[in-house]
Every structure is written in structure tokens, then in C-alpha cells.
Amino acid sequence: MIFIAVKFTVRSEERDNWLPAVEPFTLATRQEPGNVFFEWSYSVENPDQFVLLEAFASPEAGEAHVKSEHFASAMDLMADLVAETPEIINVEVPGEGWSRMAEVTPRSR
């Protein structure tokens, strides 16, 4: 599985526009055959920073993603909204998605 984490720092004046702007990209990516997940969050420390966690079933699925029309369109759009070049981690990991964390289990109440 290819796991990718990307930090996008957006221009302050574009903060409220970011999620609506990337929604078509998000929806299209989630429909890709090899997409495992594609999830947006935002930083609690920097209100202008959004974090994207994404995974693809194989290197080929990841390659197809970056060659897609919706990827190219999103990169073009993002260039007008970001305040700096995004930071990325891109690694191949074993597994097919999220696993349960062994160290924390909800207590009965």
C-alpha cells in the first residue's frame, strides 16, 4: 500500500475556500479503483494548514492517480490557494488499510 501524508498551508484569505475548492478532486479520487482512503483534516496549531492522508492499493494505483485529469486540475487550482509549497511523506507500507491500535481499548462504563 502506498501511504501519503501532505501538509498544505493555504493563504489565510483562502482558508474558508479550501475544502469547497478541493471537493471535486476529493470525490473523484475516492472513486478511483485503487484508492484506499483520501481524508482531509486541519491543524489545531495552525488554522491555515490542512492535512491530507491518502492511500493507494499499489504503486500502479498511485501512478494512475497522479496521471489523472482531476489530479492535474487540482494541482493547478491549489497553486493559487497555497501560501507555500506543500510538505509530503510518501512511503510504501505493508497492509491494505487502517489497523486497530492495540495499546488503547475503550473502557466499559
C-alpha positions in Angstrom: 0.0 0.0 0.0 1.2 3.5 -0.8 0.6 5.9 2.1 0.9 9.6 1.6 0.6 12.5 4.1 0.6 16.0 2.7 0.6 19.3 4.7 -1.0 22.2 2.7 -0.5 25.7 4.2 -3.0 27.9 2.5 -3.2 31.7 2.2 -5.2 33.0 5.2 -7.8 34.6 3.0 -8.3 31.3 1.2 -8.8 29.2 4.4 -12.6 29.1 4.1 -12.4 28.3 0.3 -10.0 25.4 0.6 -12.3 22.4 1.3 -15.1 23.5 -1.1 -12.4 24.1 -3.8 -10.8 20.6 -3.4 -14.1 18.8 -3.1 -14.3 17.8 -6.8 -10.7 16.4 -6.5 -11.6 14.6 -3.3 -14.7 13.0 -4.7 -13.0 12.0 -8.0 -10.0 10.5 -6.2 -12.3 8.5 -3.8 -13.9 6.9 -6.9 -10.5 5.7 -8.3 -10.3 1.8 -8.3 -7.0 1.7 -6.3 -7.9 4.4 -3.7 -8.0 3.0 -0.2 -8.7 6.3 1.6 -8.5 10.1 1.0 -9.2 12.1 4.1 -8.8 15.8 4.9 -8.1 17.2 8.4 -6.8 20.6 9.6 -4.1 21.5 12.1 -5.2 22.6 15.6 -2.0 24.5 15.9 -2.1 26.4 12.5 -5.6 27.4 11.3 -4.2 27.8 7.7 -2.9 24.3 7.5 -4.8 21.3 6.1 -3.5 17.8 6.2 -4.4 15.1 3.6 -4.0 11.4 4.4 -4.3 9.2 1.4 -3.5 5.7 0.4 -3.5 3.6 -2.7 -3.6 -0.2 -3.0 -0.4 -0.3 -5.2 2.3 1.8 -6.8 0.4 1.4 -10.1 -2.8 2.9 -8.5 -0.7 5.8 -7.1 0.8 6.4 -10.5 -2.6 6.3 -12.2 -3.8 8.9 -9.6 -1.1 11.4 -10.4 -1.7 11.0 -14.1 -5.4 11.6 -13.8 -7.1 14.7 -15.2 -8.6 15.6 -11.8 -5.1 15.5 -10.2 -3.7 17.9 -12.9 -6.7 20.2 -12.4 -6.4 20.2 -8.6 -2.6 20.9 -8.7 -3.3 23.9 -11.0 -6.1 25.2 -8.7 -4.0 24.6 -5.5 -1.2 26.8 -6.8 -3.5 29.8 -6.4 -4.5 28.9 -2.9 -1.4 27.7 -1.1 0.9 30.1 0.8 3.9 27.8 0.4 5.0 24.5 -1.3 3.2 21.6 0.4 5.2 19.1 2.5 4.8 15.4 1.7 5.6 12.0 3.1 5.2 9.2 0.5 6.0 5.6 1.6 5.1 2.0 0.8 3.8 0.1 3.8 2.5 -3.4 4.3 -1.2 -3.9 4.7 -4.4 -2.9 3.0 -5.7 0.0 5.1 -6.1 1.1 8.7 -5.5 -1.4 11.5 -6.7 -1.3 15.1 -4.3 0.2 17.7 -3.5 -2.5 20.3 -2.5 0.0 23.1 -5.9 1.7 23.6 -9.2 0.0 24.1 -12.4 1.7 25.3 -13.2 1.0 29.0 -16.6 -0.2 30.0 -18.7 2.4 31.8 
